[in-house]
Amino acid sequence: MSYPLSSEKDGIKIQPDKMQPETLYHCVFQNKVMLVYKDQNEILNCYEIDDNEIVSKAKGASNADIEKVLEEYIEKENLGKK
């Protein structure tokens, strides 16, 4: 099965029919990381990250690796603490 997100010159192409629910997908577009997942109710959730450190690590990373990159960033910045 082909990857459901692709970065093209005019924008990002999303193929929700190829997405598994609750799975995080990513691509890099215009020096930003775009995160997309489809929830249990078939609703697409999209997020944009423009932090240079995350963008540089995300380029060429697999889905499993991007989750690790995000977890490390959250831990480093103490964003998970209340």
C-alpha positions in Angstrom: 0.0 0.0 0.0 1.4 3.4 -0.9 1.9 6.1 1.7 -1.3 8.3 2.1 0.6 11.6 2.3 2.7 13.2 -0.4 4.3 16.6 -0.7 3.9 18.2 -4.1 4.8 21.6 -5.5 1.2 22.9 -5.1 0.6 21.4 -1.6 0.0 18.2 0.3 -2.0 15.4 -1.2 -3.9 13.4 1.4 -5.5 10.0 0.6 -7.7 9.3 3.7 -9.0 6.0 2.2 -5.4 4.6 2.5 -5.0 5.7 6.2 -5.3 3.4 9.1 -7.3 4.9 12.1 -5.1 6.3 15.0 -1.9 6.0 12.9 0.3 9.1 12.7 1.4 10.1 9.2 3.8 12.9 8.2 5.5 14.7 5.4 7.7 17.8 5.0 6.2 20.7 3.0 7.8 24.2 2.7 10.1 23.5 5.6 7.3 22.5 7.9 6.4 19.0 9.2 2.8 18.2 8.5 1.2 15.6 10.8 -2.0 13.9 9.9 -4.1 11.1 11.5 -7.6 9.7 11.1 -9.4 9.1 14.4 -11.9 6.3 15.2 -14.7 8.5 13.8 -13.0 8.9 10.4 -12.2 12.6 11.1 -8.9 13.8 9.9 -6.7 15.7 12.3 -3.9 17.8 10.9 -1.0 19.6 12.6 1.8 21.8 11.3 5.2 22.1 13.0 7.7 24.7 11.9 10.4 24.2 14.6 13.8 24.0 12.7 15.1 21.2 14.9 12.1 19.0 14.4 11.9 19.7 10.6 15.6 18.7 10.1 15.1 15.5 12.1 11.9 14.7 10.3 13.2 14.8 6.8 13.7 11.2 5.8 12.3 9.8 9.0 9.9 6.9 9.1 6.5 7.1 10.9 8.0 5.3 13.9 11.0 7.6 14.0 8.9 10.8 13.8 7.0 9.8 16.9 10.3 9.4 18.7 11.5 12.8 17.5 8.3 14.4 18.8 8.6 12.6 22.2 12.2 13.6 22.6 11.3 17.3 21.8 8.5 17.3 24.3 10.7 15.8 27.0 13.5 18.2 26.2 11.3 21.3 26.3 9.3 20.0 29.4 6.1 20.4 27.4 4.6 17.3 29.0 4.6 18.7 32.5 1.6 20.4 34.0 
